[in-house]
């Protein structure tokens, strides 16, 4: 089924009144979100997005454009129409989540909230230069943001296995120049690491422009992958913010 090809269900029972759809970063996998149910209320389902060309979709062709990827994902979420969805995307995943949110709103079932992490706002992306790098330079850049990947890239077999998906996602990044679609009606929550070398909290505030609703930004200790070391705090903050009747400390 289409929905099963695109979504990995870490928790998705009848008791889940909210479903959190999680979009991985460039080169990332749905399994990055496998631990999230443990730090979220039992009534929150967690579904990781399975991008083509990696993990158990290794034989599927990479998407040609980010917009095409968002089209396919919106189709895959059609069966959830009428349910309460929250979208979370980290880095590249934030842009994908935003594009999907627009498509869901256009189809008449907008998300309850959009959560964007460590990514330039759509307006800022318009002027970003293309990143043209060798494999060695690409690996160096990834390790600079995520030291935990160093061991993977030191293993030549793992390196050759991982690089095609990373390269494909880099092309999505290079070709995508931000969204000029309609403004969202749902609240938007921004998250960033205090020491992220790729993006500042001031840049993250640009996401306020994508919604007519409220915008709130939270800054956590850590770098580009702050969400690993601050996972419990991040998930507690998100769940309290967008839970029905929860606190809404927007700024």
C-alpha positions in Angstrom: 0.0 0.0 0.0 1.1 3.6 -0.7 0.8 4.7 2.9 2.9 1.8 4.2 5.6 2.4 1.6 6.0 6.0 2.8 5.4 5.8 6.5 7.1 3.8 9.3 4.7 3.5 12.2 6.5 3.6 15.5 3.2 4.1 17.4 -0.1 4.3 15.7 -3.0 2.8 17.6 -6.6 3.7 18.0 -5.7 5.6 21.2 -3.6 8.1 19.2 -5.7 11.2 18.9 -2.8 13.1 17.4 -0.4 11.7 14.9 3.1 13.3 14.7 4.5 12.9 11.1 8.4 13.2 11.2 10.4 14.2 8.2 14.2 13.3 8.3 17.1 15.6 7.4 19.2 15.3 4.2 20.6 11.8 4.0 18.5 10.8 7.0 16.2 7.8 7.6 12.8 7.3 9.2 14.4 5.3 11.9 16.0 8.4 13.4 12.6 8.9 15.1 12.2 5.4 16.5 12.9 6.5 20.1 10.4 9.3 20.1 7.3 7.5 21.4 9.0 6.9 24.8 9.1 10.7 25.4 5.6 11.6 24.2 2.2 11.1 25.7 0.5 7.7 24.9 -2.2 9.4 22.8 0.4 10.8 20.3 1.3 8.5 17.4 4.7 8.7 15.8 5.1 8.1 12.1 8.5 8.4 10.4 8.6 9.4 6.7 10.4 6.9 4.5 12.2 8.8 1.7 12.9 6.7 -1.4 16.4 5.3 -2.0 17.4 4.4 1.6 16.8 1.8 4.3 14.1 -0.7 3.1 13.4 1.5 0.1 16.9 1.3 -1.2 15.7 0.1 -4.7 13.3 3.0 -5.2 14.5 6.0 -7.3 15.4 9.2 -5.6 12.9 12.1 -6.0 13.8 14.5 -8.8 12.6 17.6 -7.0 11.5 18.5 -3.5 8.1 19.6 -4.7 7.5 16.2 -6.3 8.5 14.5 -3.1 5.9 16.6 -1.3 3.2 15.7 -3.8 3.8 12.0 -3.2 3.8 12.4 0.5 0.6 14.4 0.5 -1.0 11.5 -1.5 0.4 9.0 1.1 -1.3 11.0 3.9 -4.7 11.1 2.2 -5.9 8.2 4.3 -5.4 10.3 7.4 -7.8 13.0 6.3 -9.9 14.1 9.3 -7.3 13.1 11.9 -5.3 15.5 13.9 -1.8 15.7 12.3 1.3 17.6 13.5 4.2 17.8 11.1 7.8 17.9 12.3 10.8 18.3 10.0 14.5 18.7 10.7 16.8 20.6 8.4 15.9 19.6 4.8 12.9 17.8 6.4 11.5 21.2 7.5 11.2 22.3 3.9 9.5 19.0 2.9 7.1 19.2 5.9 6.2 22.8 5.0 5.5 21.9 1.4 3.3 19.0 2.6 1.5 21.2 5.1 0.5 23.5 2.2 -0.8 20.6 0.1 -2.8 19.2 3.0 -4.3 22.7 3.6 -5.2 22.9 -0.1 -6.9 19.5 0.2 -9.1 20.6 3.1 -7.4 18.9 6.0 -4.6 21.2 7.2 -2.3 20.1 10.0 -2.9 21.2 13.6 0.7 22.5 13.7 3.9 22.6 11.7 7.2 22.2 13.6 10.4 23.3 11.8 13.9 22.6 13.0 17.3 24.0 12.0 16.4 25.2 8.6 16.4 28.6 6.8 12.9 30.0 6.1 11.5 29.7 2.6 12.1 33.4 1.8 15.8 33.1 2.9 16.3 30.0 0.6 15.7 32.1 -2.5 19.2 33.6 -2.5 21.1 30.5 -1.3 24.0 29.6 -3.7 24.3 26.1 -5.0 26.7 23.8 -3.0 29.1 22.1 -5.3 31.5 19.8 -3.4 33.6 16.7 -3.9 32.7 13.6 -2.0 35.5 14.3 0.5 34.3 17.8 1.0 30.7 16.6 1.5 31.8 14.1 4.1 33.8 16.8 5.9 30.8 19.1 6.0 28.5 16.4 7.3 30.9 15.4 10.1 31.3 19.1 11.0 27.6 19.2 11.7 27.3 15.7 13.1 30.4 14.2 14.6 28.6 10.9 15.2 28.7 10.2 11.5 32.6 10.1 11.4 32.7 6.4 12.2 30.3 5.6 9.3 32.4 7.5 6.8 35.7 5.9 8.0 34.2 2.5 6.9 34.6 2.6 3.1 31.7 0.2 2.5 29.4 2.2 4.7 30.6 5.4 3.1 29.7 4.1 -0.4 26.4 2.9 0.8 25.4 6.2 2.4 26.7 8.7 -0.1 24.2 8.2 -2.9 21.2 9.2 -0.7 23.2 12.2 0.6 24.1 13.3 -2.9 20.5 12.9 -4.0 19.3 15.0 -1.1 22.0 17.6 -1.8 20.5 18.0 -5.3 17.1 18.6 -3.7 18.6 21.3 -1.5 20.4 22.9 -4.5 17.3 23.0 -6.7 14.9 24.1 -4.1 14.6 27.9 -3.7 11.8 28.2 -1.2 8.0 28.0 -1.4 5.8 30.6 -3.0 2.7 28.9 -2.0 -0.2 30.1 0.2 0.3 31.1 3.8 -0.6 28.5 6.4 -3.4 28.9 8.9 -1.9 26.6 11.5 0.6 27.7 14.2 4.3 27.2 13.4 6.8 26.2 16.0 10.5 26.7 15.4 13.4 24.9 17.0 17.2 25.4 16.8 20.4 24.5 18.6 22.1 27.4 20.4 25.5 26.5 18.8 24.2 25.4 15.3 26.9 26.5 12.8 24.4 26.4 9.9 21.6 28.6 11.2 21.0 31.2 13.9 17.9 31.8 16.0 17.5 35.1 14.2 17.3 33.3 10.9 14.8 30.8 12.3 12.5 33.7 13.1 11.9 34.1 9.4 9.5 31.1 9.6 6.9 33.5 11.2 6.2 34.7 7.7 4.7 31.3 6.5 1.6 31.4 8.7 -1.3 33.6 9.6 -1.4 31.8 12.9 1.0 32.2 15.9 4.7 31.5 15.7 7.0 30.5 18.6 10.7 29.8 18.7 12.6 27.6 21.2 16.4 27.4 21.4 18.0 24.3 22.9 21.6 23.6 24.0 23.6 21.9 21.2 24.5 22.2 17.6 22.8 21.2 14.4 21.7 17.9 15.8 20.6 19.3 19.2 17.5 17.1 18.9 19.5 14.1 19.9 21.0 15.3 23.2 17.9 17.4 24.0 15.3 14.9 22.7 13.3 14.6 25.9 13.1 18.3 26.4 12.2 19.0 22.8 9.4 16.4 22.8 8.0 17.6 26.1 8.0 21.2 24.8 6.3 20.2 21.5 3.6 18.0 23.2 2.7 20.7 25.7 2.6 23.4 23.0 0.3 21.7 20.5 -1.7 19.4 22.7 -5.4 20.3 22.7 -5.9 22.6 25.7 -2.1 22.7 26.3 0.0 25.8 27.0 0.6 28.1 24.1 3.5 30.4 25.1 3.9 32.0 21.7 6.4 34.9 21.1 
